[in-house]
Amino acid sequence: MIDTETETSYLVCSCGGEQLHRLTYVHGCLLTITCEQCGKTTAMPRELVLGQYARDFRCRLWRLPAKVRSGVSDQPVHFLLTLPLKMVGKVDQTLREVKLISRS
């Protein structure tokens, strides 16, 4: 599952004053801002989002050894049996996140 979040906020829009806007994030990186009134969508610069995503991804990789050690020590058999499926799922998730960011 792609870690996308949506929140709403009142922001000033060119369609007239403060309007409700939908903010979409991918793994905590702001991707788009869409006005609920006029539908105008503002995409964050791709280079900025990819840079933020890359920093976040490095942090996720940095935490991986600790998660593996924890999984092995807590439930070694379950961890080893589910590892291949988890690996495929994480690669798929990362590819979909990068594709979503690069489309913006």
Secondary structure, DSSP 8 states (H G I E B T S, - for coil): ---EEEEEEEEE-TTSSEEEEEEEEETTEEEEEEETTT--EEE--HHHHHHHHHHHHHHHHHHHHHHHHHHHHH-HHHHHHHHHHHHHHHHHHHHHHHHHHHH-
